[in-house]
Amino acid sequence: MSKSSKPNYTDSLQTLMQRVGISSFKALASASGVSQKQIMRLRRGEVEQMRVETILKLAQVLKVPINVLMRTFLNSEIAQPPTEDKTIATLKQEYQKLQHQLEQQKQTLLQEFQLSTLQVLESCLLQLPTFEFKVKEHPEISATKLLPLIRPLQQLLQQWGIEQIAPVGEKIPYNPQLHQLLSGNAQPSDLVIVRYTGYIQGEKLLYRAKVSLVE
């Protein structure tokens, strides 16, 4: 490569893209969330002028270690080996820092999720132990008084978009994809009764309903 010509790493980038099934620079930009302007910088060997977050996103999508990506696209005419090694070491430190920040964000989101869930279940959590204590002292207490404590759980399931497959006790046609027979055999459309309800979330099956044949 002469000093008058600009470095071009397009072929190197296309080789990495082909390995992960990315057919165009536009598709690479879409998959990584990196602008095509930044991808052009990579093709020109201007990797030292790019942000660490940008290089990290591209490395993840191209499925190569960040130090390999750096060595592949670092312009050797403007960067001597000692500078290159120092840059890679700095990027590794930044990468570790980002990983730590992501882990902290993950913990924060988990705590927020747990707190919001507890707020919905607050009445259930506060009253259920008291109800359990009273039932032990007075076994004759009607179990129907327990039903209001279940409502917060029902509200939580509704917020998450989780629905029952069918109510307990309902008689419905047997569907092997949604139902699990407790005993015996059944053909699709045979009438069964729901013994334990199942749950779905959108189109995803969480738990099949447990059913038995109607005698």
C-alpha positions in Angstrom: 0.0 0.0 0.0 1.6 3.4 -1.1 1.5 6.4 1.2 -0.5 8.3 -1.4 -3.3 5.8 -1.4 -5.9 5.5 1.4 -6.1 2.2 3.3 -9.1 0.1 2.3 -10.2 -2.8 4.5 -13.5 -3.5 2.7 -12.5 -7.0 1.6 -11.5 -7.9 5.2 -14.8 -6.6 6.6 -16.8 -8.5 3.9 -15.0 -11.7 4.7 -16.0 -11.4 8.4 -19.6 -10.5 7.3 -19.9 -13.6 5.1 -18.9 -15.8 8.0 -21.9 -14.7 10.0 -24.3 -14.5 7.0 -24.5 -10.7 6.7 -24.8 -9.7 3.0 -24.5 -5.9 3.0 -23.1 -3.0 5.0 -26.7 -1.8 5.4 -27.6 -5.1 7.0 -24.5 -4.9 9.3 -25.6 -1.4 10.4 -29.1 -2.6 11.2 -27.8 -5.7 13.1 -25.3 -3.9 15.2 -27.1 -0.5 15.7 -24.0 1.2 14.2 -24.3 3.9 11.6 -23.0 3.2 8.0 -20.7 6.2 8.6 -18.9 4.4 11.4 -18.7 1.2 9.3 -17.0 3.3 6.5 -14.5 4.4 9.1 -13.8 0.8 9.9 -13.3 0.1 6.1 -10.8 2.9 6.0 -8.8 1.6 8.9 -9.8 4.5 11.2 -10.6 2.2 14.1 -8.6 4.4 16.5 -11.0 7.2 15.9 -14.1 5.1 16.7 -15.8 4.9 20.1 -15.2 1.8 22.2 -19.0 1.1 22.4 -19.1 1.2 18.5 -16.3 -1.3 18.1 -17.7 -3.6 20.8 -21.1 -3.7 19.0 -19.5 -4.6 15.7 -17.3 -7.2 17.3 -20.3 -8.9 18.9 -22.3 -9.0 15.7 -19.3 -10.2 13.6 -18.5 -12.8 16.4 -14.9 -11.9 16.7 -12.9 -10.9 19.8 -12.5 -7.1 20.1 -8.7 -7.3 20.0 -8.9 -9.4 16.7 -11.1 -6.7 15.2 -8.7 -4.0 16.2 -5.7 -5.8 14.8 -7.5 -6.5 11.5 -8.6 -2.9 10.8 -5.8 -0.9 12.5 -3.9 1.1 9.9 -0.3 -0.1 10.2 1.0 2.9 8.3 -0.1 5.3 11.1 0.2 3.1 14.1 3.4 1.4 15.3 3.2 -1.9 17.1 3.7 -0.4 20.6 0.9 2.1 20.0 -1.3 -0.7 18.7 -0.7 -2.9 21.8 -1.4 0.0 24.1 -4.7 0.8 22.2 -5.8 -2.9 22.5 -5.0 -2.9 26.2 -7.1 0.3 26.7 -10.0 -1.2 24.8 -9.9 -4.3 26.9 -10.1 -2.2 30.0 -13.0 -0.3 28.5 -14.7 -3.5 27.5 -14.4 -4.8 31.1 -15.7 -1.6 32.4 -18.7 -1.8 30.1 -19.3 -5.4 31.2 -19.3 -4.2 34.8 -21.8 -1.4 34.0 -24.1 -3.9 32.2 -24.0 -6.2 35.1 -24.9 -3.4 37.5 -27.8 -2.3 35.2 -29.0 -6.0 35.1 -29.1 -6.1 38.9 -30.9 -2.7 39.1 -33.5 -3.9 36.6 -34.0 -7.1 38.5 -34.5 -5.2 41.8 -37.0 -2.9 40.1 -38.9 -5.9 38.7 -38.9 -7.6 42.1 -40.2 -4.4 43.8 -43.0 -3.8 41.3 -44.0 -7.5 41.7 -44.1 -7.2 45.4 -46.2 -4.0 45.2 -48.9 -6.0 43.3 -48.7 -8.9 45.7 -48.5 -6.7 48.9 -52.0 -7.5 50.3 -51.4 -11.2 49.7 -48.0 -11.2 51.3 -49.3 -9.3 54.4 -52.5 -11.1 55.0 -51.7 -14.7 54.0 -49.5 -15.5 57.0 -52.2 -14.1 59.4 -54.9 -16.1 57.7 -52.7 -19.3 58.0 -52.2 -18.6 61.7 -56.0 -18.2 62.2 -56.8 -21.3 60.3 -54.4 -23.3 62.6 -56.2 -21.9 65.6 -59.7 -22.2 64.1 -59.8 -25.1 61.6 -63.6 -24.4 61.0 -62.9 -21.2 59.2 -64.3 -21.3 55.7 -61.8 -21.6 52.9 -63.8 -19.1 50.9 -62.3 -16.3 52.9 -59.0 -17.2 51.3 -60.3 -16.2 47.8 -59.7 -12.4 48.1 -56.0 -13.1 48.8 -55.7 -14.8 45.4 -56.8 -11.6 43.5 -53.4 -9.8 43.6 -51.9 -12.9 41.9 -54.6 -12.9 39.3 -53.9 -9.2 38.7 -50.2 -9.9 38.3 -50.8 -12.6 35.8 -53.1 -10.3 33.8 -50.4 -7.6 33.7 -47.9 -10.1 32.3 -50.4 -11.2 29.7 -50.6 -14.7 31.2 -54.0 -16.4 30.7 -55.5 -19.7 31.8 -56.0 -22.4 29.2 -59.4 -23.3 30.7 -61.0 -23.0 34.2 -60.8 -25.9 36.6 -63.9 -28.1 36.2 -64.7 -27.1 32.7 -65.5 -29.8 30.2 -63.7 -29.2 26.8 -62.5 -31.2 23.8 -59.1 -32.8 24.3 -56.2 -31.0 22.7 -52.9 -32.9 23.1 -50.9 -29.7 22.5 -52.6 -27.9 25.4 -53.7 -30.7 27.7 -51.9 -33.4 29.6 -53.9 -36.5 30.5 -53.7 -37.6 34.1 -54.4 -41.2 33.1 -55.7 -43.3 30.2 -55.7 -42.4 26.5 -57.8 -40.0 24.5 -58.2 -38.9 21.0 -58.4 -35.3 19.8 -61.9 -33.9 20.4 -62.7 -36.5 23.1 -64.4 -34.7 26.0 -62.2 -34.1 29.0 -62.5 -32.2 32.3 -59.9 -29.8 33.6 -58.4 -30.9 36.9 -55.5 -28.4 37.1 -55.5 -25.3 34.9 -52.6 -24.5 32.5 -51.3 -21.2 31.3 -50.3 -19.5 28.0 -48.6 -16.1 27.4 -49.5 -14.9 24.0 -48.7 -17.8 21.6 -46.2 -19.4 24.1 -47.4 -22.4 26.1 -46.2 -22.1 29.7 -47.9 -25.1 31.4 -50.3 -27.6 29.9 -53.6 -28.1 31.6 -54.0 -31.4 33.4 -57.2 -33.2 32.4 -59.0 -36.5 32.7 -61.5 -38.2 30.5 -65.2 -37.5 31.1 -66.8 -40.8 32.2 
